[in-house]
Amino acid sequence: MPKSRQDAPGPPEPYDTHGGAAWLPHGYSMGTHVHEAGQLVYAAAGTVATTTERGTWVAPANRVTWTPPGFAHSHRFYGRTDARLLTIPVELCGELLGHPSVFTVGPLLREVVLALTGGRPETRPGAHRRLLAVVIDELSDTPELSLHLPEASDDRLRAVTDLLHADPARPATLAQLGRVAGASERTLSRLFHTELGMGFHRWRTILRIHHALAHLADGMSVTDTAMACGWSNPSSFIDAFNEVVGQTPGSYQADLRNGSATAAP
């Protein structure tokens, strides 16, 4: 990740041992890669999606994604994104979760991450390490959040989730999807809970929220986003979005606009 605050026109340059920052255009992606150290990715403006074999985690500007060492992962960015990558040394990773996750970003954590990725040289010995300790403390006291979309390994369940990935707005019931996939509603319901840790309706809601975040970041209206993602009316979409993301779609779009305006190079 380049240290420059200019838009990245192509694949990012290697970032230093601490991390880095760059403005990335809507839809920018980083292919699958692995780090020996841990990595935090924070969108100070915009939204980032991190995908591993375990599923996809989406983090708007009030969240940060954590990827432990050794996990193959890729990133995709939505909206013009002020992307901040922060490397966590291996010896500190044991204090954080051992699997990819998403955390909320409070005011202190945000300012420390911005300081650590801002490109300023370390003028006081040990300052970077002390700030990293603050990051670890903040994340250790923060619960995981719900923007993880797990993926199926069972072929029958994957057949259903693939149908929904292809068309998140599809209004089919689980029984109807099961007939297409060749599995009973009861079997699929059990698989959703045992493999993915949630029911069918919850999984589909999070899938739709993932798509909604991308549409909203691209400037689509709240009403059009609701219709495109499968909600019958904007009110039910707003309620679902607020419950999962922690803010309304309108507030999310306002944050995207304000972030780009105030942090633009």
Summary of the structure (lengths in Angstrom):
residues: 265
radius of gyration: 19.0
end to end distance: 16.3
largest distance: 64.6
contacts: 850
relative contact order: 0.13
helix: 42%
strand: 23%
